[in-house]
Amino acid sequence: MKKTRHSASPQSAKHHSKNKGEVRIIAGIWRGRKLPVLNGQGLRPTTDRIKETLFNWLMPHIVGARCLDCFAGSGSLGFEALSRQAGAVRFFELDKTVAKQLQQNLQRFEAGNGSLQQGDSLQLLAGGNPHAAYDLVFVDPPFQQGLLAPTIEALDNGNWLADNARIYIESEKQLGILPVPPHWQLLKEKIGGEVCFRLYRNGKQFVEE
């Protein structure tokens, strides 16, 4: 389970059931452990197959990397990165109830190199990044909310991306070509069901890997 879908206004608050589901960590130091996640309205599943493909793509770059999970939801991608020995992961999540569960999961896993910022992701990104830029950025926003274009623009303009940073974007496949800057090189692209997932590299010079 991944993202909180939003209704009338982007990233509006949602109601949640008291029941919880689970997300499995598929590799690394926490392999096989499960994250308890809210069965809240609008949480969208990220399949193990997509996650496994993504982290196979990222294998040469994950250890020690500074990562940003822009629309954290369950935290599945960020916790997978931590399990695979990313240097640090920062989570953005709007929904207060979901953010509380994320914080509990960080404490439960004793993930001292994971940090959470509760708030509107677009506002946080638009404010710019005063800290060191990120090596890996996960962009998996709620579908059909028009969030991708402003997220991409804010990432590119706000000192969020290190040179050669990898940017993962998950979207509904009907969107087609994404409005990415010309210096983002598309490294990988696949479609799984109704989802298209892509990996870009930030840099004006492209070297085949």
SEKOLSE-549104 format. One record per atom (N, C-alpha, C): residue number from 1; chain; atom name; x, y, z negated. Coordinates in steps of 0.1 Angstrom, whole numbers. Example, Ala and Ser with C-alpha at 12.3 -4.5 7.8 and 13.67 -1.06 7.14 Angstrom:
BEGIN
    n  chain  atom      x      y      z
    1      A     N    132    -57    -78
    1      A    CA    123    -45    -78
    1      A     C    132    -33    -78
    2      A     N    128    -22    -71
    2      A    CA    137    -11    -71
    2      A     C    129      0    -79
! end
This chain:
BEGIN
    n  chain  atom      x      y      z
    1      A     N      8    -12      0
    1      A    CA      0      0      0
    1      A     C      9     12      0
    2      A     N      5     22      8
    2      A    CA     14     33      9
    2      A     C      9     47      6
    3      A     N      0     52     15
    3      A    CA     -3     66     13
    3      A     C    -17     69      9
    4      A     N    -18     81      2
    4      A    CA    -32     85     -1
    4      A     C    -37     93     11
    5      A     N    -49     88     16
    5      A    CA    -55     95     27
    5      A     C    -62    108     21
    6      A     N    -64    117     29
    6      A    CA    -70    130     24
    6      A     C    -82    133     33
    7      A     N    -92    141     27
    7      A    CA   -104    143     34
    7      A     C   -104    158     39
    8      A     N   -114    166     35
    8      A    CA   -117    178     41
    8      A     C   -105    187     43
    9      A     N    -97    189     32
    9      A    CA    -85    197     33
    9      A     C    -74    188     32
   10      A     N    -62    191     39
   10      A    CA    -51    182     38
   10      A     C    -46    180     24
   11      A     N    -44    167     21
   11      A    CA    -38    163      8
   11      A     C    -47    167     -4
   12      A     N    -60    166     -2
   12      A    CA    -69    169    -13
   12      A     C    -70    157    -23
   13      A     N    -74    160    -35
   13      A    CA    -74    149    -45
   13      A     C    -84    139    -42
   14      A     N    -81    126    -47
   14      A    CA    -90    115    -44
   14      A     C    -94    109    -58
   15      A     N   -104    100    -57
   15      A    CA   -108     93    -69
   15      A     C   -101     79    -68
   16      A     N    -99     73    -79
   16      A    CA    -92     60    -79
   16      A     C    -99     50    -88
   17      A     N    -99     38    -84
   17      A    CA   -104     27    -92
   17      A     C    -94     24   -103
   18      A     N    -99     18   -114
   18      A    CA    -90     14   -125
   18      A     C    -82      2   -121
   19      A     N    -86     -6   -112
   19      A    CA    -79    -18   -108
   19      A     C    -66    -14   -101
   20      A     N    -57    -23   -101
   20      A    CA    -44    -21    -95
   20      A     C    -40    -32    -85
   21      A     N    -33    -28    -75
   21      A    CA    -28    -38    -66
   21      A     C    -13    -39    -68
   22      A     N     -6    -45    -58
   22      A    CA      9    -47    -60
   22      A     C     15    -45    -46
   23      A     N     27    -41    -46
   23      A    CA     36    -40    -35
   23      A     C     49    -48    -38
   24      A     N     52    -56    -29
   24      A    CA     64    -65    -31
   24      A     C     77    -58    -26
   25      A     N     87    -58    -33
   25      A    CA    101    -54    -28
   25      A     C    107    -66    -21
   26      A     N    111    -64     -9
   26      A    CA    115    -76     -1
   26      A     C    129    -79     -1
   27      A     N    138    -70     -5
   27      A    CA    152    -74     -5
   27      A     C    160    -65    -15
   28      A     N    172    -69    -18
   28      A    CA    181    -60    -27
   28      A     C    180    -65    -41
   29      A     N    185    -56    -50
   29      A    CA    186    -60    -64
   29      A     C    173    -63    -71
   30      A     N    162    -58    -66
   30      A    CA    149    -61    -72
   30      A     C    141    -70    -63
   31      A     N    147    -77    -54
   31      A    CA    140    -86    -45
   31      A     C    130    -95    -52
   32      A     N    118    -95    -47
   32      A    CA    107   -103    -52
   32      A     C     99    -97    -63
   33      A     N    104    -86    -69
   33      A    CA     97    -79    -79
   33      A     C     85    -71    -73
   34      A     N     75    -69    -81
   34      A    CA     63    -62    -75
   34      A     C     60    -49    -83
   35      A     N     57    -39    -74
   35      A    CA     53    -26    -80
   35      A     C     38    -26    -82
   36      A     N     33    -23    -94
   36      A    CA     19    -21    -96
   36      A     C     15     -8    -90
   37      A     N      5     -8    -81
   37      A    CA      0      5    -75
   37      A     C    -15      6    -76
   38      A     N    -20     18    -76
   38      A    CA    -34     20    -78
   38      A     C    -41     15    -65
   39      A     N    -53      9    -67
   39      A    CA    -62      6    -56
   39      A     C    -71     18    -54
   40      A     N    -65     29    -52
   40      A    CA    -72     41    -50
   40      A     C    -78     43    -36
   41      A     N    -88     50    -35
   41      A    CA    -94     53    -22
   41      A     C    -84     59    -13
   42      A     N    -82     54     -1
   42      A    CA    -73     60      9
   42      A     C    -59     55      9
   43      A     N    -55     46      0
   43      A    CA    -42     40      1
   43      A     C    -41     31     13
   44      A     N    -31     34     21
   44      A    CA    -30     26     34
   44      A     C    -18     17     33
   45      A     N    -20      4     36
   45      A    CA     -9     -6     35
   45      A     C      2     -4     45
   46      A     N     14     -5     41
   46      A    CA     26     -6     49
   46      A     C     30    -20     49
   47      A     N     30    -27     60
   47      A    CA     32    -41     60
   47      A     C     46    -45     57
   48      A     N     48    -57     52
   48      A    CA     62    -62     49
   48      A     C     69    -63     63
   49      A     N     62    -66     73
   49      A    CA     69    -68     86
   49      A     C     75    -54     91
   50      A     N     67    -44     90
   50      A    CA     72    -31     94
   50      A     C     84    -26     85
   51      A     N     82    -29     72
   51      A    CA     92    -25     62
   51      A     C    105    -32     64
   52      A     N    104    -45     67
   52      A    CA    116    -53     70
   52      A     C    123    -48     83
   53      A     N    115    -45     93
   53      A    CA    122    -40    105
   53      A     C    129    -27    103
   54      A     N    122    -18     96
   54      A    CA    128     -5     93
   54      A     C    141     -6     85
   55      A     N    142    -15     75
   55      A    CA    154    -16     67
   55      A     C    165    -24     74
   56      A     N    161    -32     83
   56      A    CA    171    -38     92
   56      A     C    178    -27    101
   57      A     N    170    -17    106
   57      A    CA    175     -6    113
   57      A     C    185      2    104
   58      A     N    181      4     92
   58      A    CA    189     12     83
   58      A     C    200      6     75
   59      A     N    202     -7     77
   59      A    CA    211    -15     70
   59      A     C    225     -8     69
   60      A     N    231     -3     80
   60      A    CA    244      3     79
   60      A     C    245     16     72
   61      A     N    233     22     68
   61      A    CA    233     35     63
   61      A     C    227     37     49
   62      A     N    222     26     44
   62      A    CA    214     27     31
   62      A     C    222     28     19
   63      A     N    233     21     18
   63      A    CA    241     21      5
   63      A     C    247     35      2
   64      A     N    243     40     -9
   64      A    CA    248     53    -13
   64      A     C    241     65     -8
   65      A     N    231     63      1
   65      A    CA    225     74      8
   65      A     C    216     82     -1
   66      A     N    215     95      1
   66      A    CA    205    103     -5
   66      A     C    192    103      3
   67      A     N    181     99     -3
   67      A    CA    169     97      4
   67      A     C    157    106     -1
   68      A     N    148    109      8
   68      A    CA    136    117      5
   68      A     C    124    110     10
   69      A     N    115    107      1
   69      A    CA    102    101      5
   69      A     C     91    111      5
   70      A     N     88    117     16
   70      A    CA     80    129     17
   70      A     C     65    128     12
   71      A     N     59    116     15
   71      A    CA     45    114     11
   71      A     C     45    100      4
   72      A     N     49    100     -8
   72      A    CA     54     87    -14
   72      A     C     43     77    -16
   73      A     N     30     81    -20
   73      A    CA     20     71    -22
   73      A     C     24     61    -32
   74      A     N     24     48    -28
   74      A    CA     28     37    -37
   74      A     C     43     38    -40
   75      A     N     51     45    -32
   75      A    CA     66     45    -34
   75      A     C     73     33    -28
   76      A     N     66     26    -19
   76      A    CA     71     13    -14
   76      A     C     84     15     -7
   77      A     N     85     26      2
   77      A    CA     97     28     10
   77      A     C    109     33      0
   78      A     N    106     42     -8
   78      A    CA    116     47    -17
   78      A     C    121     36    -27
   79      A     N    113     28    -32
   79      A    CA    117     18    -41
   79      A     C    125      7    -34
   80      A     N    121      4    -21
   80      A    CA    129     -5    -13
   80      A     C    143      0    -11
   81      A     N    144     13     -8
   81      A    CA    157     19     -6
   81      A     C    165     18    -19
   82      A     N    159     21    -31
   82      A    CA    167     20    -43
   82      A     C    171      6    -46
   83      A     N    163     -4    -42
   83      A    CA    166    -18    -44
   83      A     C    178    -22    -36
   84      A     N    180    -15    -24
   84      A    CA    191    -18    -15
   84      A     C    203     -9    -17
   85      A     N    203     -3    -29
   85      A    CA    214      5    -34
   85      A     C    216     18    -27
   86      A     N    205     25    -24
   86      A    CA    206     39    -20
   86      A     C    211     47    -32
   87      A     N    218     58    -29
   87      A    CA    224     66    -40
   87      A     C    214     72    -49
   88      A     N    203     78    -42
   88      A    CA    193     85    -50
   88      A     C    181     86    -41
   89      A     N    169     86    -47
   89      A    CA    156     88    -39
   89      A     C    148     98    -47
   90      A     N    143    108    -39
   90      A    CA    134    118    -44
   90      A     C    120    115    -38
   91      A     N    110    115    -46
   91      A    CA     96    112    -42
   91      A     C     88    125    -43
   92      A     N     80    128    -32
   92      A    CA     70    138    -33
   92      A     C     57    132    -32
   93      A     N     48    136    -41
   93      A    CA     34    130    -41
   93      A     C     24    141    -47
   94      A     N     14    143    -40
   94      A    CA      4    153    -44
   94      A     C     -5    148    -55
   95      A     N    -11    137    -53
   95      A    CA    -21    132    -62
   95      A     C    -15    129    -76
   96      A     N    -21    135    -86
   96      A    CA    -16    134   -100
   96      A     C    -16    120   -106
   97      A     N    -27    113   -103
   97      A    CA    -29    100   -108
   97      A     C    -19     90   -101
   98      A     N    -17     92    -88
   98      A    CA     -7     84    -81
   98      A     C      7     87    -86
   99      A     N     10    100    -88
   99      A    CA     23    104    -93
   99      A     C     26     99   -106
  100      A     N     16     98   -115
  100      A    CA     18     92   -128
  100      A     C     22     78   -127
  101      A     N     15     70   -118
  101      A    CA     19     56   -116
  101      A     C     33     55   -111
  102      A     N     37     64   -102
  102      A    CA     50     63    -97
  102      A     C     61     66   -108
  103      A     N     58     75   -116
  103      A    CA     67     78   -128
  103      A     C     68     66   -137
  104      A     N     57     60   -139
  104      A    CA     57     48   -148
  104      A     C     65     37   -141
  105      A     N     64     35   -128
  105      A    CA     72     25   -121
  105      A     C     87     28   -122
  106      A     N     91     41   -120
  106      A    CA    105     45   -122
  106      A     C    110     41   -135
  107      A     N    102     43   -146
  107      A    CA    106     40   -159
  107      A     C    107     25   -161
  108      A     N     97     18   -156
  108      A    CA     97      3   -157
  108      A     C    109     -3   -151
  109      A     N    113      2   -139
  109      A    CA    124     -4   -132
  109      A     C    137      2   -137
  110      A     N    137     12   -146
  110      A    CA    149     18   -151
  110      A     C    157     24   -140
  111      A     N    149     31   -131
  111      A    CA    155     37   -119
  111      A     C    159     51   -122
  112      A     N    171     53   -128
  112      A    CA    176     66   -132
  112      A     C    180     74   -120
  113      A     N    182     68   -108
  113      A    CA    185     76    -96
  113      A     C    173     78    -88
  114      A     N    161     76    -93
  114      A    CA    149     80    -86
  114      A     C    143     92    -94
  115      A     N    138    102    -86
  115      A    CA    131    113    -92
  115      A     C    118    116    -85
  116      A     N    109    122    -92
  116      A    CA     95    125    -87
  116      A     C     92    139    -88
  117      A     N     87    145    -78
  117      A    CA     81    159    -78
  117      A     C     67    158    -74
  118      A     N     58    162    -83
  118      A    CA     44    161    -80
  118      A     C     40    175    -74
  119      A     N     33    174    -62
  119      A    CA     29    187    -56
  119      A     C     26    184    -41
  120      A     N     22    195    -34
  120      A    CA     18    194    -20
  120      A     C     31    193    -12
  121      A     N     32    182     -5
  121      A    CA     45    180      3
  121      A     C     48    191     12
  122      A     N     38    196     20
  122      A    CA     41    207     29
  122      A     C     46    219     23
  123      A     N     40    223     11
  123      A    CA     45    234      4
  123      A     C     59    232     -2
  124      A     N     62    220     -7
  124      A    CA     75    217    -12
  124      A     C     86    218     -1
  125      A     N     82    212     11
  125      A    CA     92    212     22
  125      A     C     94    227     27
  126      A     N     83    234     28
  126      A    CA     84    248     34
  126      A     C     92    257     25
  127      A     N     93    254     12
  127      A    CA    101    262      3
  127      A     C    116    260      5
  128      A     N    120    250     13
  128      A    CA    134    248     15
  128      A     C    141    240      5
  129      A     N    153    235      8
  129      A    CA    160    226     -1
  129      A     C    172    233     -7
  130      A     N    173    236    -19
  130      A    CA    185    243    -25
  130      A     C    196    233    -29
  131      A     N    193    220    -27
  131      A    CA    203    210    -32
  131      A     C    210    204    -19
  132      A     N    218    194    -22
  132      A    CA    224    187    -10
  132      A     C    214    181     -1
  133      A     N    217    182     12
  133      A    CA    208    176     22
  133      A     C    207    161     21
  134      A     N    197    156     27
  134      A    CA    194    141     26
  134      A     C    199    134     38
  135      A     N    203    121     35
  135      A    CA    208    112     46
  135      A     C    197    104     53
  136      A     N    187    101     45
  136      A    CA    175     94     50
  136      A     C    163    100     45
  137      A     N    153    102     55
  137      A    CA    140    108     51
  137      A     C    129    100     57
  138      A     N    120     96     48
  138      A    CA    108     88     52
  138      A     C     96     98     53
  139      A     N     90     98     65
  139      A    CA     78    106     68
  139      A     C     67     97     72
  140      A     N     58     94     62
  140      A    CA     47     85     65
  140      A     C     34     91     59
  141      A     N     29    102     65
  141      A    CA     18    110     59
  141      A     C      5    103     62
  142      A     N     -5    108     55
  142      A    CA    -19    103     58
  142      A     C    -22    105     73
  143      A     N    -29     96     79
  143      A    CA    -32     97     93
  143      A     C    -43    107     95
  144      A     N    -43    113    107
  144      A    CA    -54    121    112
  144      A     C    -57    133    104
  145      A     N    -46    139     98
  145      A    CA    -47    151     90
  145      A     C    -38    162     96
  146      A     N    -32    160    108
  146      A    CA    -24    170    114
  146      A     C    -12    174    106
  147      A     N     -6    165     98
  147      A    CA      5    168     89
  147      A     C     19    166     95
  148      A     N     20    158    106
  148      A    CA     33    155    112
  148      A     C     40    168    117
  149      A     N     34    175    125
  149      A    CA     41    187    132
  149      A     C     46    197    121
  150      A     N     38    201    111
  150      A    CA     44    210    101
  150      A     C     55    204     93
  151      A     N     54    191     90
  151      A    CA     64    184     82
  151      A     C     77    183     90
  152      A     N     76    180    103
  152      A    CA     88    180    111
  152      A     C     95    193    112
  153      A     N     87    204    114
  153      A    CA     92    217    114
  153      A     C     99    221    101
  154      A     N     93    218     90
  154      A    CA     98    222     77
  154      A     C    111    215     74
  155      A     N    111    202     77
  155      A    CA    124    194     75
  155      A     C    135    200     83
  156      A     N    133    204     96
  156      A    CA    143    208    104
  156      A     C    148    222    100
  157      A     N    140    230     94
  157      A    CA    143    244     91
  157      A     C    147    247     77
  158      A     N    146    237     68
  158      A    CA    148    240     54
  158      A     C    160    233     47
  159      A     N    170    230     55
  159      A    CA    182    224     49
  159      A     C    179    211     42
  160      A     N    170    203     47
  160      A    CA    167    190     42
  160      A     C    175    179     48
  161      A     N    180    181     60
  161      A    CA    186    170     68
  161      A     C    201    172     69
  162      A     N    208    162     64
  162      A    CA    223    162     66
  162      A     C    226    160     81
  163      A     N    238    163     84
  163      A    CA    243    160     98
  163      A     C    242    144    100
  164      A     N    236    140    111
  164      A    CA    234    126    114
  164      A     C    224    119    105
  165      A     N    216    127     98
  165      A    CA    205    121     89
  165      A     C    196    113     98
  166      A     N    191    102     92
  166      A    CA    181     93     98
  166      A     C    167     98     93
  167      A     N    158     99    103
  167      A    CA    144    103     99
  167      A     C    135     92    104
  168      A     N    128     86     95
  168      A    CA    118     76     98
  168      A     C    104     82     98
  169      A     N     97     80    109
  169      A    CA     83     86    111
  169      A     C     73     75    114
  170      A     N     63     74    106
  170      A    CA     52     64    109
  170      A     C     39     72    112
  171      A     N     33     68    123
  171      A    CA     21     75    128
  171      A     C     11     66    135
  172      A     N     -1     70    137
  172      A    CA    -10     63    145
  172      A     C     -5     63    159
  173      A     N     -6     51    166
  173      A    CA      0     50    179
  173      A     C     -6     59    190
  174      A     N    -18     63    188
  174      A    CA    -25     72    198
  174      A     C    -19     86    199
  175      A     N    -11     90    189
  175      A    CA     -5    103    190
  175      A     C      5    104    201
  176      A     N     11     94    206
  176      A    CA     20     94    217
  176      A     C     33    101    213
  177      A     N     38    110    222
  177      A    CA     51    117    219
  177      A     C     50    126    207
  178      A     N     59    126    198
  178      A    CA     59    135    187
  178      A     C     66    148    189
  179      A     N     62    159    182
  179      A    CA     68    172    185
  179      A     C     81    174    177
  180      A     N     91    166    180
  180      A    CA    104    166    173
  180      A     C    113    176    180
  181      A     N    123    182    173
  181      A    CA    133    191    179
  181      A     C    141    183    190
  182      A     N    147    191    199
  182      A    CA    155    184    210
  182      A     C    167    177    205
  183      A     N    172    182    193
  183      A    CA    184    176    188
  183      A     C    182    164    179
  184      A     N    169    159    178
  184      A    CA    166    146    171
  184      A     C    166    136    182
  185      A     N    175    126    181
  185      A    CA    176    115    191
  185      A     C    168    103    186
  186      A     N    160     98    195
  186      A    CA    152     86    191
  186      A     C    161     74    192
  187      A     N    163     67    181
  187      A    CA    171     56    180
  187      A     C    163     43    182
  188      A     N    152     42    176
  188      A    CA    144     30    176
  188      A     C    129     33    176
  189      A     N    121     25    182
  189      A    CA    106     27    183
  189      A     C     99     13    185
  190      A     N     89     11    177
  190      A    CA     81     -1    178
  190      A     C     66      2    175
  191      A     N     58     -6    179
  191      A    CA     43     -5    176
  191      A     C     39    -18    169
  192      A     N     32    -17    158
  192      A    CA     27    -28    151
  192      A     C     12    -25    148
  193      A     N      3    -32    155
  193      A    CA    -11    -30    154
  193      A     C    -14    -16    159
  194      A     N    -20     -8    150
  194      A    CA    -24      6    153
  194      A     C    -14     16    149
  195      A     N     -2     11    144
  195      A    CA      8     20    139
  195      A     C     20     20    148
  196      A     N     25     32    151
  196      A    CA     38     34    158
  196      A     C     48     39    148
  197      A     N     60     32    147
  197      A    CA     71     37    138
  197      A     C     84     39    146
  198      A     N     90     50    142
  198      A    CA    102     55    150
  198      A     C    113     59    140
  199      A     N    125     57    145
  199      A    CA    137     62    137
  199      A     C    145     72    146
  200      A     N    147     84    141
  200      A    CA    154     94    148
  200      A     C    167     97    140
  201      A     N    176    103    148
  201      A    CA    189    108    142
  201      A     C    190    123    144
  202      A     N    193    131    134
  202      A    CA    195    145    135
  202      A     C    209    148    139
  203      A     N    211    154    151
  203      A    CA    224    157    156
  203      A     C    224    160    171
  204      A     N    232    170    175
  204      A    CA    231    174    189
  204      A     C    239    164    198
  205      A     N    248    157    192
  205      A    CA    256    147    200
  205      A     C    252    133    197
  206      A     N    248    126    206
  206      A    CA    243    112    204
  206      A     C    253    102    208
  207      A     N    256     93    199
  207      A    CA    266     82    201
  207      A     C    258     69    200
  208      A     N    258     61    210
  208      A    CA    251     48    209
  208      A     C    257     39    199
  209      A     N    248     33    190
  209      A    CA    253     25    179
  209      A     C    249     11    182
! end
